[in-house]
Amino acid sequence: MIVRAATVGDEEFLAKLNGFVQHLHLQHRPDHFKETQLPELAAWYRSVLEKPTTRVWIAEERGKAIGYVLAILQHFPETPFTRVKSWLEIDQIAVDSNHRKSGIGRTLILTAIAAARAEGIQKVEAAVWCFNGDAHEAFRHLGFEPKSVRFEFQAVS
């Protein structure tokens, strides 16, 4: 397996690999997520790959994409309440179902962490839906700790 930086032209790989993640999200939160179409996803990934704040790495085996991690450089200026903050936000991670539990996700996350450090960024964060216990476990295993909890209330009609 090799891990390489994604570039414009990789958007179809990313769109295809995202399919199971989107399905999981749609299954658990149909009020938030919707069905997607491959051409629409590919166009979205292309636009994201063109942004200077986006970092994406693809894991490949024998020339076939089997996983990816998408991260975004974030920066918040100082306010009267908070200090200035820069970090790398892991926004998406996906590993092909035939390759899960083989260390690929771990390698991708460690690649993102190493890249952040190389850019002088010490903090890496990830937001994970409550229903995604596998992701919770994976991030905790790598030393991530819960930072905040977001609550929601939906009025019932």
C-alpha positions as a Python dict, from the first residue, in 0.01 Angstrom:
ca = {
    (1, 'M'): (0, 0, 0),
    (2, 'I'): (112, 354, -72),
    (3, 'V'): (-36, 682, 48),
    (4, 'R'): (-13, 982, -182),
    (5, 'A'): (-147, 1334, -192),
    (6, 'A'): (-463, 1363, -399),
    (7, 'T'): (-480, 1609, -683),
    (8, 'V'): (-740, 1739, -925),
    (9, 'G'): (-822, 1433, -1133),
    (10, 'D'): (-876, 1212, -828),
    (11, 'E'): (-1230, 1336, -765),
    (12, 'E'): (-1400, 1023, -904),
    (13, 'F'): (-1196, 797, -673),
    (14, 'L'): (-1299, 1010, -378),
    (15, 'A'): (-1665, 1019, -482),
    (16, 'K'): (-1677, 640, -518),
    (17, 'L'): (-1500, 576, -188),
    (18, 'N'): (-1736, 814, -10),
    (19, 'G'): (-2041, 605, -106),
    (20, 'F'): (-2054, 379, 199),
    (21, 'V'): (-1993, 671, 437),
    (22, 'Q'): (-2277, 868, 283),
    (23, 'H'): (-2499, 560, 306),
    (24, 'L'): (-2414, 518, 676),
    (25, 'H'): (-2492, 884, 742),
    (26, 'L'): (-2817, 869, 545),
    (27, 'Q'): (-2922, 552, 728),
    (28, 'H'): (-2878, 714, 1070),
    (29, 'R'): (-2970, 1077, 995),
    (30, 'P'): (-3205, 1100, 695),
    (31, 'D'): (-3324, 1433, 835),
    (32, 'H'): (-2978, 1576, 765),
    (33, 'F'): (-2824, 1373, 480),
    (34, 'K'): (-2962, 1301, 133),
    (35, 'E'): (-2903, 1061, -155),
    (36, 'T'): (-2611, 1164, -372),
    (37, 'Q'): (-2516, 1112, -734),
    (38, 'L'): (-2163, 1026, -845),
    (39, 'P'): (-2127, 1317, -1095),
    (40, 'E'): (-2245, 1567, -833),
    (41, 'L'): (-2003, 1427, -574),
    (42, 'A'): (-1714, 1424, -821),
    (43, 'A'): (-1777, 1792, -904),
    (44, 'W'): (-1786, 1876, -533),
    (45, 'Y'): (-1459, 1689, -466),
    (46, 'R'): (-1295, 1865, -760),
    (47, 'S'): (-1393, 2204, -618),
    (48, 'V'): (-1255, 2104, -277),
    (49, 'L'): (-929, 1978, -426),
    (50, 'E'): (-882, 2318, -591),
    (51, 'K'): (-888, 2503, -257),
    (52, 'P'): (-550, 2591, -103),
    (53, 'T'): (-671, 2500, 247),
    (54, 'T'): (-766, 2142, 153),
    (55, 'R'): (-539, 1845, 215),
    (56, 'V'): (-638, 1501, 83),
    (57, 'W'): (-443, 1175, 86),
    (58, 'I'): (-538, 857, -96),
    (59, 'A'): (-431, 505, 2),
    (60, 'E'): (-371, 283, -299),
    (61, 'E'): (-302, -84, -342),
    (62, 'R'): (-180, -206, -681),
    (63, 'G'): (-289, 127, -833),
    (64, 'K'): (-643, 108, -693),
    (65, 'A'): (-773, 369, -447),
    (66, 'I'): (-881, 191, -128),
    (67, 'G'): (-915, 479, 117),
    (68, 'Y'): (-878, 850, 170),
    (69, 'V'): (-869, 1122, 432),
    (70, 'L'): (-981, 1478, 360),
    (71, 'A'): (-866, 1754, 593),
    (72, 'I'): (-906, 2130, 595),
    (73, 'L'): (-673, 2390, 740),
    (74, 'Q'): (-872, 2607, 980),
    (75, 'H'): (-780, 2939, 1138),
    (76, 'F'): (-972, 3151, 1387),
    (77, 'P'): (-840, 3490, 1493),
    (78, 'E'): (-822, 3593, 1856),
    (79, 'T'): (-1142, 3733, 2008),
    (80, 'P'): (-1213, 3884, 2348),
    (81, 'F'): (-1308, 3529, 2457),
    (82, 'T'): (-1061, 3303, 2279),
    (83, 'R'): (-701, 3283, 2171),
    (84, 'V'): (-596, 3265, 1807),
    (85, 'K'): (-627, 2908, 1685),
    (86, 'S'): (-503, 2717, 1381),
    (87, 'W'): (-560, 2347, 1330),
    (88, 'L'): (-612, 2076, 1074),
    (89, 'E'): (-970, 1947, 1074),
    (90, 'I'): (-1016, 1589, 955),
    (91, 'D'): (-1343, 1630, 769),
    (92, 'Q'): (-1380, 1290, 602),
    (93, 'I'): (-1218, 949, 613),
    (94, 'A'): (-1323, 639, 424),
    (95, 'V'): (-1172, 296, 368),
    (96, 'D'): (-1310, 44, 119),
    (97, 'S'): (-1512, -224, 299),
    (98, 'N'): (-1278, -501, 177),
    (99, 'H'): (-981, -329, 343),
    (100, 'R'): (-1119, -221, 681),
    (101, 'K'): (-954, -325, 1006),
    (102, 'S'): (-619, -352, 828),
    (103, 'G'): (-455, -29, 947),
    (104, 'I'): (-534, 185, 643),
    (105, 'G'): (-749, 435, 833),
    (106, 'R'): (-479, 459, 1100),
    (107, 'T'): (-213, 522, 834),
    (108, 'L'): (-424, 791, 669),
    (109, 'I'): (-489, 972, 999),
    (110, 'L'): (-120, 951, 1095),
    (111, 'T'): (-34, 1093, 751),
    (112, 'A'): (-263, 1391, 817),
    (113, 'I'): (-109, 1442, 1162),
    (114, 'A'): (245, 1431, 1021),
    (115, 'A'): (153, 1676, 745),
    (116, 'A'): (2, 1917, 998),
    (117, 'R'): (320, 1906, 1206),
    (118, 'A'): (531, 1962, 893),
    (119, 'E'): (327, 2278, 831),
    (120, 'G'): (383, 2392, 1190),
    (121, 'I'): (31, 2302, 1302),
    (122, 'Q'): (20, 2122, 1635),
    (123, 'K'): (-354, 2053, 1665),
    (124, 'V'): (-557, 1807, 1463),
    (125, 'E'): (-929, 1770, 1526),
    (126, 'A'): (-1213, 1560, 1392),
    (127, 'A'): (-1590, 1583, 1437),
    (128, 'V'): (-1766, 1246, 1444),
    (129, 'W'): (-2138, 1174, 1452),
    (130, 'C'): (-2261, 1009, 1773),
    (131, 'F'): (-2384, 701, 1586),
    (132, 'N'): (-2040, 625, 1436),
    (133, 'G'): (-1890, 417, 1715),
    (134, 'D'): (-1621, 268, 1491),
    (135, 'A'): (-1484, 616, 1416),
    (136, 'H'): (-1499, 710, 1786),
    (137, 'E'): (-1295, 403, 1871),
    (138, 'A'): (-1042, 462, 1592),
    (139, 'F'): (-978, 824, 1691),
    (140, 'R'): (-954, 740, 2062),
    (141, 'H'): (-709, 460, 1983),
    (142, 'L'): (-485, 717, 1809),
    (143, 'G'): (-487, 948, 2111),
    (144, 'F'): (-770, 1184, 2019),
    (145, 'E'): (-987, 1291, 2312),
    (146, 'P'): (-1343, 1424, 2315),
    (147, 'K'): (-1340, 1803, 2317),
    (148, 'S'): (-1703, 1916, 2326),
    (149, 'V'): (-2053, 1776, 2297),
    (150, 'R'): (-2315, 1930, 2068),
    (151, 'F'): (-2680, 1890, 2167),
    (152, 'E'): (-2984, 1931, 1950),
    (153, 'F'): (-3352, 1971, 2023),
    (154, 'Q'): (-3626, 1910, 1768),
    (155, 'A'): (-3974, 2024, 1850),
    (156, 'V'): (-4230, 1756, 1770),
    (157, 'S'): (-4534, 1883, 1582),
}
